[in-house]
Amino acid sequence: MQDSFIELILTCANQEEAKAVASSLLDKHLVACAEFSNIESRFWWKANIEEAKEVRLTMLSSAAKFDTIYQQVKKIHSYDTPALRAIPISEVTEDTKTWLRESISG
C-alpha cells in the first residue's frame, strides 16, 4: 500500500492557541510534528477585508487522518471557520517515511 503523506497548514489566533492545537494533535499521534511561524494576514470575513497577526501552524501527517485532525481542531480552535488545508507530499525520503509512520501510528 502506498503511503499518502500531507503537509497541513492552519492559521491560529495566537501562539497559545497554536501550541494547544499542536499539543492535542501530537498527543493523539495525529501529526508527526508542528512548526510555528508568526504571520500577518489579510482576508475576507463577513463581507469585510480584515487584517490580523496570526500564527501559522505547519504539520506533517497522513492523508487518511485529515478528517479526524479537522474534527479535533474544531474542538480547540477559536475561529468559527478554522481554515485547515492539506498539501499532498509527492516525494519524501525513506527515512522520513519511516519516521512519519512511527510518529503517527501511536
Buried (B, 14 or more C-beta within 10 A) or exposed (E): EEEEBBBBBBBBBBEEBBBBBBEBBBEBBBBBBBEBEEEEEEEEEEEEEEEEEBBBBBBBBBBEBBEBBBEBBEEBBEBEEBEBEBEEBEEEEEEBEEBBEEBBEE
